Amino acid sequence: MVKVTLVKFAGYLVKYLYNKENVLEGKYMQTQLSDFVNLQTLTEDLIIELAYATPNNFTGQVVYDFTTAIARRGSVQKLAEASKILKKQGYRIKVWDAYRPVSAQLKLFEIYPDPTFVAKPNPNFSHQKGVTFDVTLTDLAGKELVMPTAFDD
Ligand SMILES: C[C@@H](N)C(=O)N[C@H](C)C(=O)O
């Protein structure tokens, strides 16, 4: 009985110290920032043109049926920061893809089952987790800059 209680107490102590350290180091920040937000609520300068919401992508098909770009708050804040810096230099960011549901990823992977180009369906990864963007740059009027390849080439 005493042994069990002591083990339990040790468990609580380890948990307490672990949590205390994480709070002090700000590691819980990510959890607080993990909610999803609309990209355009954090910056109006972004141009949103979700390619997989149209047939104008490498599949030739509509992959999902929404046109609002969302992602995790922390990632959107970083994108907004980059957008601010680029605007001062005369550029805007055009977003071709942000959060992508696992069902959409499954569709992409079925069409192109090459994990070096399309990630395997996994809610904890990249677009499916809401922490990745497919982007290009435009001038301030919204004209795309010439890039070495087109989207997804
Ligand atoms: C398909 C391409 N736009 C892409 O997003 N690839 C990465 C690897 C992904 O599927 O997460």
The ligand as an SDF file (V2000), in Angstrom:
LIG
                    3D

 11 10  0  0  0  0  0  0  0  0999 V2000
    1.4330   17.9770  -54.1880 C   0  0  0  0  0  0  0  0  0  0  0  0
    2.2850   19.0800  -53.6550 C   0  0  0  0  0  0  0  0  0  0  0  0
    1.6830   20.3430  -53.9140 N   0  0  0  0  0  0  0  0  0  0  0  0
    2.4840   18.9060  -52.1610 C   0  0  0  0  0  0  0  0  0  0  0  0
    1.8680   19.6260  -51.4010 O   0  0  0  0  0  0  0  0  0  0  0  0
    3.3290   17.9710  -51.7690 N   0  0  0  0  0  0  0  0  0  0  0  0
    3.5840   17.7290  -50.3710 C   0  0  0  0  0  0  0  0  0  0  0  0
    4.7200   16.7650  -50.2450 C   0  0  0  0  0  0  0  0  0  0  0  0
    2.3450   17.1630  -49.6730 C   0  0  0  0  0  0  0  0  0  0  0  0
    1.5670   16.4290  -50.2750 O   0  0  0  0  0  0  0  0  0  0  0  0
    2.2140   17.4300  -48.4550 O   0  0  0  0  0  0  0  0  0  0  0  0
  1  2  1  0
  2  3  1  0
  2  4  1  0
  4  5  2  0
  4  6  1  0
  6  7  1  0
  7  8  1  0
  7  9  1  0
  9 10  2  0
  9 11  1  0
M  END
$$$$
